[in-house]
């Protein structure tokens, strides 16, 4: 089953996307699949922060893992609502999720 | 001037495997890489992470994959220019290319294969006012010679392996070493974390956490940084500020070589041989793009193989060549070594 999510790019434009929940995809991979400017340098290992985003909707996301915490502690432009896209698995409860890509 | 058959820019898995395929065709290779060791991302970013999609290897650590590739290509004696960035390329009248690095090392070959992955790894710089003004005047992102910091006041910022490792090294040399990090937790080898803990306990270093550098001060040279400790700002005099926030890849000088670039990658002809719009220059692995491109190590291996066949024709025009199977022909290295299948014994049973 697909969910609808919104990604606001670095120019402020909102993209409404459909993301599958049965393909073990994370938010970074969804962005790449739609050719949004997310590099995903480390391939999703929470080791580069190139997929950092700000969560704008009030969805209850999975807690940050120690790896994600560590990476965000070294990244730039980090805010309270910062997350690494690669650490957000696509699941049905994220229907309507809205995030904004952090600056590079 | 270093002369070879194929100059390979980028010593990641794809570039390394190209040495093997070229070697089977009796072509010699020389690799250039901006990092100090071969292996590219696999060695620099995630050497201890397992990879699961290398055919026939259910699980292999990225660092081990690099080691195994190095062993596999050893008979073909590749040359290496490491720690230097390929800066400039010039086409010669005879059709060959001269590639010059940022340190001035020159390489000449009839074929250039760009296997540059996501590009050159550059230090990630913190967003601080006046940062550029004091670069090399008190601010360093890369430590080239630790002696430079002897009897100096040094402040290192970061929470990963390089911040820990350099803190340990400089604690012996510098007059004063301060390590500052945004959290109390460090992400590094356990051994390094314990060493830094011991140095702190012995008062050989100063550890400030959770804190960050928020401003820089100085004239021609950097003189002090402002350190924010939980909202309280303090002035911290330094001779050197070394922010170690990891590396980020940038396409770098290759972007200005006249190659057709699309989405930060080099366009190639994938229906044929992964050649770029400049004949004699190929692009293989993550650095290239074509319809349906997948950035996978195994795809890089395939591209390297086809590229070498085309490079052979370019270097030896008109010369017939057939694909050889290593099971039949074995491997003859440039070092005189030879590997081949054992001949079966045929014996009568009476």
Interface residues (C-beta under 8 A of the other chain):
Chain A: X35 X39 X41 X42 X43 X45 X47 X48 X50 X66 X67 X69 X70 X71 X73 X74 X76 X77
Chain B: X41 X45 X46 X49 X118 X124 X126 X127 X158 X159 X160 X181 X182 X183 X185 X187 X245 X246 X248 X249 X263
